[in-house]
Amino acid sequence: MEFTSEQGEQQYAEVVRSADSLVVGLDFDGTLSPIVEDPEHAHIHDDAPGILVDLAGHVRAIAVVTGRPARQVLALGGLDEVGDALGEGGRELFVFGQYGNERWSSHNRRVISPRPPHGLASFLRELPRVLRREDAGDAYVEEKGLAVAVHTRRMADPGAAFRRLLPALTELARRHELVVEPGRNVIEVRSPGMHKGAAVDTLVEEQEAGAFVFIGDDLGDVDAFQAVLAHRKDGMPTLLVCSGSDEESALVDLADAVVDGPDGVLGFLRTLMADIDAARS
Ligand SMILES: O=P(O)(O)OC[C@H]1O[C@H](O[C@H]2O[C@H](CO)[C@@H](O)[C@H](O)[C@H]2O)[C@H](O)[C@@H](O)[C@@H]1O
C-alpha cells in the first residue's frame, strides 16, 4: 500500500483506532474482481470471499457498492455464501447494486429495486441506429434492467470507439431524460439522481458509522469518494483507497492510498485487519 500523503497515513491510523464503528464499502469490478474482456466472465478474486468474511468480524459492517445489478454481483461474487458465513458470526453483508438503486442484505435476501427509468425503453430502441452511425455496431450492449452499458473493450480500437460514442450517447441519453456514467471502456446510461455517494450516506446513517473506508477503481466511484470526503469534513475518520490500474487514474488524486488492483486491495484488507488486531491487543 502506498499512501499519497502524510495525512493519508494519519487517516489510516485513526480508522484503525475506530474499527468498532468502521464501515467498509467496496466496489466490485476492478476492486474485488479482476478486469476481464467479457463482463459475463468476471469473477470475484479467489481470496476475496474468505477475506470479506474475516473483515466482517473486525469492523461494524461491510458493503459491496457496484454498478452491476445486485443479483448478478451476488452470483459473480458468491456473495450469498459470504452472507451465510457472516450470518454465523452474527454479521450482515450489504449489497448496493446499480449505483445504489438496488439493495440486498444477507438478512432479508431480497433485492429491493425500483421500476426501470421512464426513458430507458425508448433509448434502447434508438441505440442500435446510433451505434451503427458511430461505426460501433459491434459494441457489446449489456442490458441491466435499470440501465444499459455499452462496452468498447472488445472492439478493434476501444479508446477511439469510446471517444466517438461518449458525445453521441450523452446526447441520446439526454433526450430520454437519462444520464451517462463513463467507466473503463464502458459507457453506462441510467436514471439521474442516484449514485454511489448516496449509498455511502445511507450506510453511514443506518449503521451509525463512526469511521468509513471506501475502495474503488473507476469514475463511477468518484461520487462515493466525495461523499466520504464530506463525512471527513464533519470530523469522521475516513480512508479512500484507489485500486490502481493503467486504465483509469481519476481516483488517484482523491485517494489516501493507492494499491495495485484487486491483489493490492486484498493485501490492504489483510494489513488493515492485522493492524486492528494489534491495536486491540
Ligand atoms: O461499479 P463496479 O462494480 O466497478 O461495476 C462497474 C461496471 O463494471 C463492469 O464493467 C467493467 O468490468 C468488466 C469485467 O471485468 C470489463 O470487461 C469492462 O470493461 C469494465 O468496464 C460491468 O460490466 C458493468 O455493468 C458495471 O456497471
The ligand as an SDF file (V2000), in Angstrom:
LIG
                    3D

 27 28  0  0  0  0  0  0  0  0999 V2000
  -19.1640   -0.4570  -10.0010 O   0  0  0  0  0  0  0  0  0  0  0  0
  -18.4030   -1.6560  -10.4930 P   0  0  0  0  0  0  0  0  0  0  0  0
  -18.5570   -2.8470   -9.6250 O   0  0  0  0  0  0  0  0  0  0  0  0
  -16.9570   -1.3400  -10.7540 O   0  0  0  0  0  0  0  0  0  0  0  0
  -19.0540   -2.0020  -11.8950 O   0  0  0  0  0  0  0  0  0  0  0  0
  -18.8700   -1.1120  -12.9980 C   0  0  0  0  0  0  0  0  0  0  0  0
  -19.1480   -1.8170  -14.3070 C   0  0  0  0  0  0  0  0  0  0  0  0
  -18.2730   -2.9320  -14.3490 O   0  0  0  0  0  0  0  0  0  0  0  0
  -18.4100   -3.8930  -15.3870 C   0  0  0  0  0  0  0  0  0  0  0  0
  -17.6040   -3.4680  -16.4580 O   0  0  0  0  0  0  0  0  0  0  0  0
  -16.2290   -3.4380  -16.1340 C   0  0  0  0  0  0  0  0  0  0  0  0
  -15.7650   -4.7650  -15.8470 O   0  0  0  0  0  0  0  0  0  0  0  0
  -15.8090   -5.6920  -16.9580 C   0  0  0  0  0  0  0  0  0  0  0  0
  -15.3710   -7.0530  -16.4630 C   0  0  0  0  0  0  0  0  0  0  0  0
  -14.0920   -7.0210  -15.8970 O   0  0  0  0  0  0  0  0  0  0  0  0
  -14.9300   -5.1480  -18.0990 C   0  0  0  0  0  0  0  0  0  0  0  0
  -14.9970   -6.0250  -19.2260 O   0  0  0  0  0  0  0  0  0  0  0  0
  -15.4200   -3.7520  -18.5000 C   0  0  0  0  0  0  0  0  0  0  0  0
  -14.5600   -3.1900  -19.4820 O   0  0  0  0  0  0  0  0  0  0  0  0
  -15.4310   -2.8340  -17.2750 C   0  0  0  0  0  0  0  0  0  0  0  0
  -15.9570   -1.5520  -17.6010 O   0  0  0  0  0  0  0  0  0  0  0  0
  -19.8470   -4.2110  -15.7430 C   0  0  0  0  0  0  0  0  0  0  0  0
  -19.9280   -4.8800  -16.9590 O   0  0  0  0  0  0  0  0  0  0  0  0
  -20.7720   -3.0180  -15.6860 C   0  0  0  0  0  0  0  0  0  0  0  0
  -22.1270   -3.4300  -15.7790 O   0  0  0  0  0  0  0  0  0  0  0  0
  -20.5740   -2.3270  -14.3510 C   0  0  0  0  0  0  0  0  0  0  0  0
  -21.5110   -1.2990  -14.1550 O   0  0  0  0  0  0  0  0  0  0  0  0
  1  2  2  0
  2  3  1  0
  2  4  1  0
  2  5  1  0
  5  6  1  0
  6  7  1  0
  7  8  1  0
  7 26  1  0
  8  9  1  0
  9 10  1  0
  9 22  1  0
 10 11  1  0
 11 12  1  0
 11 20  1  0
 12 13  1  0
 13 14  1  0
 13 16  1  0
 14 15  1  0
 16 17  1  0
 16 18  1  0
 18 19  1  0
 18 20  1  0
 20 21  1  0
 22 23  1  0
 22 24  1  0
 24 25  1  0
 24 26  1  0
 26 27  1  0
M  END
$$$$
